[in-house]
Amino acid sequence: MARCLPSSFLDRVGRELYCCPVKRNPTPEFEAKLLAELAARTKTLRTANVLSLKCPCGKVILPPTPALPHLEDRQRGFVKSRIRRHLRDEHQLSDHIIDIVVSRSYAD
């Protein structure tokens, strides 16, 4: 029977090939600041001619896209879904928190 060497499970650099993403546990103050700034940036998209959104963490949520008046509702839904996906995948936030952030981002 062939024996598996530990090195066979490692790539060339010496890191594991399959690793689980580490869940971040941000402090509540940092999380609140990040969400408040993201909501403020989202509110500025209402009057923009070009929709472009970058999270305060540095990742691009929405690349520059022209805002079309006849597609306003669809683009709004698209932006909401991109925000939801980013907050869920990158920041591991709960759906409840994401719903609050998105609703406040689009509240008048």
N, C-alpha and C positions, 0 to 999 in steps of 0.2 A: 504494500500500500504506500502510495506516494505521500510524503509529508509536505504540508504547506509551510513555507517559510514566512515569517512576518513581513519580510521585504516584498513578497509577492502581492501583498495587499496595499502597497504604497506606490505612488507614482514616482517619477524621476526626481522630483524636488524633495520627496520625503514626506509629503502630505498625504492624508488619506484620500482615496478616490471618492468614497461616498461618506459624506459627513452631513449631519443634521444642522440646519441653520440655528444659530444661537438666538434665543428669544431675548430681546432687549427689555430691560426693566427700567424705563426712564423715570426720573423723579416726577412727582405730580406737578411741580412748578414748571419743569421743562416741558412736559406734555401740554400743560395749559397754555404756555407761551407759544408753543409751536402751533397749536390748534387755533388760537386767537389770531396769530399772524396769517395763517392759511385762510381763515374766514375773511380777514380784511383784504387779502389779495384777490380772493374770489369775488368780493363785492365790486372791485374795480373793473371786473370784466364786463359789467352791464353796459357801460358806455364806450367800451373799447371797439376800435375798428378791426383789430387783430386779436384773436383770443390766444393768449400764451400764459401758461401757469407753471410756476416753479415752486416746489415745496421749500419751506425754510431749511429743511435738512440738506438741500442742494440738488435733489433729483428733479428732473423735468417731469411734470404730470401731464402737461399738454403742450406739444410743440406749437410754434406759431401757425395759426390757422385763421384765414380771413373770416370775419363775422358777416354773415349774410342775413339781412332782415327777414326774408321769407322763410328761413330755416331756424329762426331764433329759438323756438321751443325744442326742436330736435337737438340743436347744439347745446342748449342748456342741459338737457338730459344726458348728452354725451359727456359734458364736463362733470356732471354729478357722478356718473358711473366711473370716470377716471379717478376722481377724488376718492370715492369709496374703495376702489381697487387698491390705490396707493396706500391709503391708511390701513387697510386690512392686511395687505401683503408686506409692506415695508415696516410699518410701525406696530403691527399686531394688535390693533385696537379692536374693541368689541363692536358689534353691530349697533348696539345702543348708543355708544359714544359717537360713532360715525354718523348715525341718523341725526343726532343733536347738532353736530358740526355742520353738516350739509344743510339742514333746515335753517340754521342761523346765518349761514352764508348767503342764502337767498331770501331771507326775511327783509322786509322794507323798513 
